[in-house]
């Protein structure tokens, strides 16, 4: 049975893929359409196609100055109506042809995702092209979405984690687009009108910054015919200047903010890595050794053995203009200093003695198992193909990742971690009583 779900954009749940896809055997290939590279993963016999049109550097955090909520508003407003169809007619068309179009924005990128039975590509792209090139943004719709976004933002600001994010922005990101404060988002809503949304699409959705991916029961000629119409209808050049990269620099500092909650959230930040860092694979294994549930050393030493935290984790955050290594946790306010010292002790001990070979092997196997399972649907594969193109990964990167992780030695992981971590460079943030 088809289930129709409305979230302020067109969203039609079609089906669950009936054959699991294998991350160790998936096939990926590139082919050219109208001067653009299209990356696909053919998977015969399932009768399903998922297509992603991703516009790089057109994401939420890169909205124009004084209109900081524009891209988030655009993601809600696209698909409400077009020059030829009302919302009800768009939904009726999607239901009739069993096609699905949704819109999403990250900090850096805007994505249009389409799904359909493989024999419905013409109908899917008719809907995509109608929405992409002919969306109408009515004042009544925009007013409703602005109210929803205001309410959501105000509610989110009551969270200590949100306040910690604001503190990081003020301290590190400052006037960078990533550093936009929640109150600025709220204030910007009144500055955005329908013409702004239309103008943004025309200037930020271009051939130059378009990344195309697809997975499923694909006939290349059929897909090329539909994609070609989209490409050639777009402006050729992306002309918007991009922000500089922000770096997290020490030496050790601590920034605290009072907030009326009965516990304190803590984050330790450190300069991160980008996708092309030579220790990329080793450091991802190290993240699992630090924080994988039940066995990670931060979890084991700080949470289990000392009982200081509710939860604790470490992660590498890689964005186009800002890369960090972060450790995040929360604790009773009376235990903040004990918790920070315990984390620093764990990090210093790892830098001195390393992770055990046994732990590294367990984490590697878990990492590879989870990676394989992440290829479980056409949607997941299409998203991976898009992300790899955003980071300039080759078509066989899934095989490279498997090979690199599989062959990593304990010495390689530990040496990479020691090169990377500089305990005296952490910037520490706390929000609580």
C-alpha positions in Angstrom: 0.0 0.0 0.0 1.3 3.5 -0.9 1.6 5.8 2.1 1.5 9.6 1.6 3.3 11.7 4.1 3.3 15.5 4.1 6.1 17.4 5.8 5.8 20.8 4.0 7.4 19.3 0.9 6.3 16.5 -1.4 7.1 13.1 0.1 5.7 9.8 -1.0 6.9 6.6 0.5 7.0 4.1 -2.3 8.4 0.8 -1.2 11.2 -1.0 0.6 13.9 -2.4 -1.7 13.4 -6.1 -1.7 17.0 -7.2 -2.1 19.8 -6.1 0.2 22.7 -4.5 -1.6 26.2 -5.6 -0.7 28.9 -2.9 0.0 31.6 -5.4 -0.9 30.2 -6.1 -4.4 28.4 -3.0 -5.4 29.3 -1.7 -8.9 29.9 2.0 -9.6 30.5 3.7 -12.9 30.6 7.2 -14.4 29.2 8.4 -17.7 29.0 11.8 -19.3 25.7 13.6 -20.0 25.6 17.2 -21.4 29.1 17.8 -20.2 28.5 16.6 -16.6 29.6 13.4 -15.0 26.8 11.2 -13.7 27.8 8.5 -11.1 25.6 5.5 -11.0 25.3 2.1 -9.4 23.3 -0.3 -11.6 21.3 -2.9 -9.7 19.2 -5.1 -11.9 16.0 -6.8 -11.1 14.5 -4.6 -8.4 12.5 -2.3 -10.6 13.5 0.8 -8.6 15.6 3.9 -9.3 16.8 6.6 -6.9 18.2 9.8 -8.3 20.0 12.6 -6.5 20.5 16.2 -7.8 22.8 17.9 -5.3 23.8 21.5 -5.6 27.2 22.0 -3.9 27.7 25.2 -1.8 24.0 26.1 -2.0 23.2 24.9 1.6 21.6 26.3 4.6 24.6 27.9 6.3 25.5 29.7 3.0 22.3 31.6 2.7 22.7 35.3 1.8 23.6 37.8 4.6 20.5 39.2 6.4 18.5 36.3 4.8 20.1 33.5 6.8 16.9 31.4 6.9 16.4 31.5 3.2 17.6 28.0 2.2 15.8 26.3 5.0 12.6 28.1 4.0 13.2 27.1 0.3 13.4 23.4 1.3 10.0 23.8 2.9 8.4 25.8 0.2 9.5 23.9 -2.9 6.8 21.6 -4.1 3.9 23.5 -2.6 2.8 24.7 -6.0 4.0 25.4 -9.5 2.9 27.5 -12.4 0.7 24.6 -13.7 -0.2 22.6 -10.6 -1.5 23.3 -7.1 -0.2 21.3 -4.1 -3.2 19.0 -4.4 -2.5 18.4 -8.0 1.2 17.7 -7.3 0.3 15.1 -4.7 -2.3 13.6 -7.0 0.3 13.3 -9.8 2.8 11.7 -7.4 0.2 9.2 -6.2 -0.9 8.3 -9.7 2.6 7.6 -11.0 4.1 6.3 -7.8 6.9 8.9 -7.8 8.6 10.6 -4.9 10.4 13.9 -4.8 11.9 15.4 -1.6 14.2 18.3 -0.7 16.9 18.6 1.9 19.6 21.0 2.9 22.8 20.5 4.8 25.2 23.3 6.0 26.8 23.3 2.5 24.5 21.6 0.0 21.0 21.5 -1.3 19.6 18.1 -2.5 16.6 17.1 -4.6 16.0 13.3 -4.2 13.7 11.4 -6.6 12.5 7.8 -6.4 10.4 5.9 -8.8 9.7 2.5 -10.4 12.4 2.1 -13.2 9.8 2.5 -15.9 8.6 5.8 -14.5 11.6 8.0 -15.1 9.8 10.3 -17.5 7.1 10.9 -15.0 9.6 11.4 -12.2 11.6 14.0 -14.1 8.5 15.7 -15.3 7.7 16.4 -11.7 11.3 17.3 -10.8 11.6 19.8 -13.7 8.2 21.3 -12.9 9.2 21.9 -9.3 12.8 23.0 -10.0 12.0 25.4 -12.7 8.4 26.5 -12.1 7.8 26.5 -8.3 5.6 29.4 -7.1 6.1 30.7 -3.6 2.8 32.1 -2.3 2.8 34.6 0.6 0.3 32.4 2.6 2.6 29.4 2.4 5.7 31.4 3.3 3.9 32.9 6.3 3.0 29.5 7.6 6.5 28.1 7.1 8.0 31.2 8.8 5.8 30.7 11.8 6.7 27.0 12.0 10.4 27.8 11.7 10.2 30.5 14.4 8.5 28.1 16.8 11.0 25.4 16.1 14.0 27.7 16.5 12.7 29.2 19.8 12.0 25.7 21.2 15.5 24.5 20.1 17.1 27.5 21.9 15.9 26.1 25.2 18.3 23.2 24.9 21.7 23.3 26.6 23.2 21.6 23.6 21.9 24.4 21.4 23.4 27.0 23.8 26.7 25.2 23.7 26.6 25.5 19.9 25.9 29.2 20.2 28.9 29.5 22.5 31.1 27.8 20.0 29.9 30.1 17.2 30.7 33.2 19.2 34.1 31.9 20.3 35.4 30.2 17.2 33.2 30.8 14.1 32.4 34.5 14.8 31.4 36.3 11.6 31.8 33.2 9.4 28.5 32.0 7.8 28.7 28.8 10.0 28.7 31.1 13.0 25.2 32.6 12.4 23.4 32.7 15.8 19.8 31.4 16.2 18.5 34.9 17.0 19.9 36.0 13.6 18.0 33.2 11.9 14.9 34.4 13.6 15.4 38.0 12.7 16.2 37.2 9.0 12.8 35.6 8.4 11.1 39.0 8.0 13.6 39.9 5.2 12.7 36.9 2.9 10.0 37.1 0.2 9.0 34.9 -2.7 11.3 36.8 -5.1 14.3 36.0 -2.9 13.6 32.3 -3.1 13.2 32.4 -6.9 16.4 34.5 -7.3 18.3 32.1 -5.1 17.4 29.1 -7.3 18.4 30.9 -10.4 21.8 31.9 -9.0 22.8 28.9 -6.9 21.4 26.0 -8.8 23.8 25.8 -11.8 25.5 23.3 -14.1 28.8 24.0 -12.5 27.9 23.0 -8.9 25.5 20.2 -9.8 26.4 16.7 -8.7 24.3 13.8 -10.0 24.0 10.3 -8.6 21.7 7.4 -9.2 21.2 3.8 -8.1 18.9 1.0 -9.1 17.4 -0.7 -12.2 19.0 1.8 -14.5 19.0 2.0 -18.3 21.8 4.6 -19.0 20.2 6.0 -22.2 16.9 6.5 -20.5 18.5 8.2 -17.5 20.7 10.4 -19.7 17.8 11.6 -21.7 16.0 12.9 -18.6 19.0 14.3 -16.9 20.1 16.1 -20.0 17.0 18.3 -20.0 17.7 19.4 -16.4 21.4 20.2 -17.0 20.8 22.2 -20.1 18.0 24.2 -18.5 20.3 25.4 -15.7 22.6 28.4 -15.8 26.2 27.3 -16.5 28.3 29.1 -13.9 28.2 29.3 -10.1 29.4 32.8 -9.3 28.8 33.1 -5.6 32.1 33.7 -3.5 32.7 31.1 -0.8 33.8 31.7 2.8 37.3 30.9 4.0 38.1 27.8 6.1 37.9 28.2 9.9 40.6 26.5 12.0 40.3 25.6 15.7 43.4 26.8 17.4 44.7 26.4 20.9 46.5 26.6 23.3 44.2 25.1 25.9 41.3 27.4 26.8 38.0 27.0 28.6 34.8 28.9 27.9 31.8 28.5 30.3 28.2 29.7 30.1 25.6 29.5 32.8 22.3 27.9 31.8 19.4 26.8 34.2 19.6 23.0 33.8 20.5 20.5 36.5 23.5 19.2 34.6 26.3 20.6 32.4 27.1 19.7 28.8 30.8 19.7 27.8 32.5 19.7 24.5 36.2 19.6 23.8 37.2 20.9 20.4 40.4 20.3 18.5 41.5 21.0 14.9 40.1 18.2 12.6 41.0 16.7 9.3 39.6 17.1 5.8 38.6 14.2 3.5 42.1 14.1 1.8 44.1 13.8 5.0 46.7 11.0 4.8 45.5 9.5 8.1 41.8 9.6 7.2 41.3 5.9 7.5 43.4 5.4 10.6 41.8 8.2 12.4 38.3 6.9 11.7 39.2 3.7 13.3 40.7 5.6 16.3 37.3 7.4 16.7 35.7 4.0 17.2 38.4 3.0 19.7 37.6 6.1 21.7 33.8 6.0 21.7 32.2 2.8 20.4 29.5 1.8 22.8 30.6 -0.6 25.4 34.3 -0.9 24.4 35.5 2.7 23.5 38.1 3.9 26.0 36.3 7.2 26.7 33.1 5.3 27.4 34.9 2.6 29.4 37.2 4.8 31.5 35.1 7.9 32.0 31.5 6.6 32.0 31.7 3.0 33.2 34.7 2.9 35.5 34.4 6.4 37.0 30.6 6.9 36.6 31.1 10.6 35.7 29.0 11.0 32.6 25.6 10.1 31.2 27.1 9.4 27.7 30.3 10.3 25.9 31.5 10.2 22.4 34.2 11.4 20.0 33.8 12.3 16.4 35.5 13.9 13.3 33.2 16.5 11.8 34.2 17.3 8.3 32.5 20.3 6.5 33.5 22.3 3.5 34.8 25.2 5.5 35.3 23.9 9.1 36.8 20.6 10.3 36.9 19.5 14.0 37.7 16.7 16.3 35.3 16.8 19.2 34.5 15.0 22.4 31.0 15.6 23.8 29.5 14.6 27.1 27.3 15.7 29.9 27.6 15.4 33.7 26.4 16.6 37.1 27.6 20.1 37.5 29.6 19.2 40.6 31.6 16.8 38.4 32.6 19.0 35.5 36.2 19.5 36.5 36.6 15.8 37.3 35.1 14.8 34.0 37.4 17.1 32.0 40.4 15.9 33.9 39.4 12.3 33.3 39.0 12.9 29.6 42.4 14.6 29.4 44.0 11.6 31.3 42.5 9.1 28.8 43.8 11.1 25.9 47.3 11.5 27.4 47.4 7.8 28.1 46.4 6.9 24.6 49.0 9.3 23.2 51.6 7.5 25.4 50.6 3.9 25.2 48.2 3.7 22.2 45.1 1.5 21.7 45.5 -2.2 22.2 45.7 -4.3 19.0 42.7 -6.3 20.2 40.5 -3.2 20.5 41.6 -2.0 17.1 40.7 -5.3 15.4 37.2 -5.3 17.1 36.6 -1.7 15.9 37.8 -2.5 12.4 35.4 -5.4 12.1 32.5 -3.4 13.4 33.3 -0.5 11.1 33.4 -2.7 8.1 30.2 -4.4 9.1 28.3 -1.1 9.5 29.8 0.2 6.3 28.5 -2.9 4.4 25.0 -2.5 5.9 25.0 1.2 4.9 24.6 -0.1 1.3 21.2 -1.6 2.1 19.0 0.4 -0.2 19.1 2.4 -3.4 18.6 5.6 -1.4 21.6 4.9 0.8 23.8 4.1 -2.1 22.8 7.2 -4.0 23.6 9.3 -1.0 27.0 7.7 -0.6 27.8 8.3 -4.3 26.8 11.9 -3.9 29.0 12.3 -0.8 32.0 10.7 -2.5 31.7 13.1 -5.4 31.4 16.1 -3.0 34.7 15.0 -1.6 36.2 14.1 -5.0 36.4 10.4 -4.3 37.0 8.0 -7.2 34.4 5.6 -8.4 36.0 2.7 -6.6 36.3 4.4 -3.3 34.0 1.9 -1.5 36.6 -0.8 -2.4 39.5 1.4 -1.4 37.9 2.1 2.0 37.3 -1.6 2.6 40.9 -2.4 1.6 42.4 0.4 3.6 40.5 -0.3 6.8 41.0 -4.1 6.5 44.8 -3.8 6.2 45.4 -1.1 8.9 47.8 -2.3 11.6 47.6 -1.3 15.2 50.9 0.6 14.8 49.5 2.6 11.9 46.4 3.6 13.9 48.3 4.5 17.0 51.0 6.5 15.2 48.3 8.4 13.3 46.5 9.3 16.5 49.7 10.4 18.2 50.5 12.7 15.2 47.0 14.1 15.2 46.1 14.7 18.9 47.7 17.6 20.6 46.4 17.5 24.2 47.4 21.1 24.9 45.4 22.4 21.9 41.9 21.5 23.1 39.3 24.3 23.4 36.7 23.4 26.1 33.2 24.6 26.3 30.7 24.0 29.1 27.1 25.1 29.4 25.1 24.5 32.7 24.7 25.7 36.2 
